[in-house]
Amino acid sequence: MKNLKFVFILTLSLFGISACSNASNMQANLFSLENYLKIPSEVNHILVNGNDDLQVLDVRTSEEFGESCISGAKNIDVKSADFLNQISDLDKGGAYLVYCRSGGRSATAVEEMRQAGFNNIIELDGGITRWEEDGYVVENDCE
C-alpha cells in the first residue's frame, strides 16, 4: 500500500511539473520571434481566452484611432516624433498586441519595440482592416 501511495504522489508531482512546463512553453510560443504574427482568429482567441495582461497598442494616427479601434486599445502613433519616448513609459516585461491599418506600421513598431528591449509582442496580421473583414467588432469614437 505504501508503494501505491508513493507512485500516486510521484505521478501527481510529475503531472504538476509537466503542466507548469506546458504553460511556460505556451507563453514562450505565443511571443516567439518566429511566430509573433497572428491572424485575427488567433488574436481574438488570445483576447477572449488568453493573457489578461495583454495590452493592445494601436500604432495608427490619432485621427484613424478616433474613427475605430479594437476594444481596450491604447494609441501610440509609430510615425510620431516621440514614439520611442512614449513606449519607454511602458513595461518592457509586459505583453503587447500591436496593430495598425494593414500591417506596415505595426511591423515598424514591433521592430522598434524589440530594439528597445520589448520581447513579449504579437502583431495582428493584416491590421484592423483584416480584423473587420474577418467579422470581428471594432469600437467607434475611440479616445
N, C-alpha and C positions, 0 to 999 in steps of 0.2 A: 504494500500500500504506500509506503514511503517513496518507493521508486516511481510509482504512478503520479504521486503528488509533485515530485521533483520534475518529471517530464512535463507535466501540465504547466508548472510555473516557468520552466525554461521555454516552452512553446509560446506562452503569453509574452514573455520578455522579448523573444526574438521577433514576434509579430509587432510589438510596440516599436522596436528599433527600426524594423522594416517600414512601418507606416510613417515614422518621422523622416526616414531617408527618402521615401517616395514624395512626401510633401515638399521636402527641400529640393529634390530633383525637379518637381513640377514648377516650383518658383524659379529655379535656375533656367529651365527650358522656356518659361514664359518670357523671360527677358534676355534670352541668349542673343549674342551678336549675329548669329546665323539665321535666326528665326524670329526677329523682332517685328517684321512687317505682318500685320494681321488684317484679314478681310473682315467686313462688317459683322458677319455672323459670329466670328471668333471674338471680336471686340464686345459685341452685345452679350455673349455668354460670360465673358470676364466681368463686365459691368453688373450683370444680373446675379451671377453666382460666385464671383471670384473675390479678388482683393478689395476689401473695404477701404484700404488706404490709398487706392489708386487715384491720383489727381489727374484731371482731364485738362489739357492745355490746348487752346485754340490759338494758332500762331498766325492767323489772318489779321487784316487791318481791323481797327475798332469799328469802322463803318460796316464791314462784312459781318463782324461778330454781332453787331447790333441788330442785324436782319434775322439771323438764325444761328443756333449753336446746339451742340449736344448738351443735354442736361448736366448741370454742375460744372460746366467748363469755366476756366479762367482764361482771359485773353491777354496774351503777351505777343505782340507783333514782332515776328522774326526780322522784319525789314526795318524796324525802328532802330535809331542810333544807340539806344540804351538797352537793347535786348540782353546783352551779356550781363549788364548791371542788374536787370530785373531777375534773371534766372539765378544770379548769385544770392538772392534772398531766399531761394528755395532750398529745401533739404536735399543734399546730394545723395543721401541714402534712401530717399523716398522713391515711390513707384509712380511712373508717369505714362499717360496715354497722350500722344501728340498727334494733332491733325490740322489740316488746312483745307483749302477748297478741293484740290485734286491730287495732292501728294508732293508737289515740287517744293514748296516752302517747308513742309513738315520734314522732308528729308534733310534740308539745310539745318533746320532747328535741331533735329536729332544729332546730326554730326557736331554742331557747335556745343550741344549739351554734353555729348560724350567727351569732347576735348576739354570741357570744363570740369570733368570728373563725375558726371552722372552715369550710372550703369543700368539702372532699372527702368528702361524705356521701351514702350511698344509704340508702333506707329500705325495709324489707320490707313490701310491700302486704299487709294482712290479718294481719300479725304471725305469731307461732308457730302460732296456730290454723290459718291458711290453709296454712302450711308443712306441718303434719301432714296436713291434709285433702288436700293435693295429693300425699301419699305420700312426703314427704321425712323422713329419720331425725332424731330428737332423742336427746340423751343424757339419762339419768336420774341423779338424785343429783348434780347439778352443785354445784360449790363455787366 
